Amino acid sequence: MRRKSLYLLTVGVLATYYIYTPLPDNVEEPWRMMWLNWQVKTITFVELLGLYHFMDFSMIFINLTEVPPTSDENITVTETKFNDIPVRVYVPKRKSEALRRGLFYIHDGGWCLGSAAVHEYDLLSRWTADRLNAVVISTNYRLAPKYHFPTQFEDVYNALQWFLREDVLSKYGVNPERVGISGDSAGGNLVAAVTQQLLDDPDIKIKLKLQSLIYPALQPLDVDSPSYRENSHFPILSKSMTIRFWSEYFTTDRSLEKAMLSNQHVPAESSYLFKFVNWSSLLPKRFVKGHVYNNPIHGSPELAKKYPGFLDVRAAPLLADDNKLCCLPLTYVITCQYDILRDDGLMYVTRLWNAGVQVTHSHAEEGFHGTFSFLEFKISYRMINQYIDWLKENL
């Protein structure tokens, strides 16, 4: 009996150690956060055992959360293809005398995971379509590691081009003067990238009214900003996991990941790009708070020659010069305090302001990366409501 009790106690202590993660005092529902982090740890452990590739094992669980395109009393949901890219379309059922708003949404997942069919994105699209009386297009795109950059960018851009055709907007009853684009995390990256690309496309006559970037990933050049330092081991998206996603976006060769982990992947001949991502001059002072900027250590030019994508503005929208940024539409940026990508969003806000773009910035002091994807948290609903309210007012 004593041995059994000792065994159970040992198992309990080990389980608690495995699950428990120290968190800041102002993080709501900490045990929910720890439970999510335990799931990520488990998937990582399974890969370490050589049983599954991390992305493949993650997709098994994500696929379980996908839901069919089911219409309800408020919204008609269908699936189709725009330029051969699968999309899910949400159209309000109530009659509308005026043409509706249109919103093109891009899901997250580090360019490697997820789909428009995931339950949380299905709900978000329904809520947005209903509250805005808007047609919402939730797009898919081919995923890494099977497909690498620029495939994801091109898929999203091709689908958006199709949606912005006059005949397509007319088919769905969308006002061509009230079309916006939105996305979170890797989706926010793709939002910024395709919105910039549209500015140079002479074939696109209809312009976006606004863009909304939700805790976006905007540059892989400097992975040593204050938010990378402060949140390097924060649950759900750690520094190593972020770099893994960035690396998989460009290649399955893990030598790029290794170089990025030491922040030594940008060659000397590309050092001029660091001025666009220099957080020491672009972050508000309260986010710098004693952090010292380290001059980059240059990496081998061979990596950049083999995988030039990580220096491409279509993958790193923060690398766009001011002449491009100044022409961007009304912008909404959400950042979270406990997010390794926080400083990417903050730097973009600063650069857009400096370029004369009208920007609304919402910072969630208790927020964490992936808030829109984990609806079991109370803060998720608060942030989503704030986001939809902004769209309702501005789109």
Secondary structure, 3 states (H helix, E strand, C coil): CHHHHHHHHHHHHHHHHHHCCCCCCCCCCHHHHHHHHHHHHHHHHHHHCCCCCHHHHHHHHHHHCECCCCCCCCEEEEEEEECCEEEEEEEECCCCCCCEEEEEEECCCCCCCCCCCEHHHHHHHHHHHHHHCEEEEEECCCCCCCCCCCHHHHHHHHHHHHHCCHHHHHHCCEEEEEEEEEEECHHHHHHHHHHHHHCCCCCCCCCCCEEEEECCCCCCCCCCCHHHHHCCCCCCCCHHHHHHHHHHHHCCCHHHHHHHHCCCCCEHHHHHHHHHCCHHHHCCHHHHCCCCCCCCCCECHHHHHHCHHHHCCCCCHHHCCHHHHCCCCEEEEEEEEECCCHHHHHHHHHHHHHCCCCEEEEEEEEEECCHHHCCCCHHHHHHHHHHHHHHHHHC
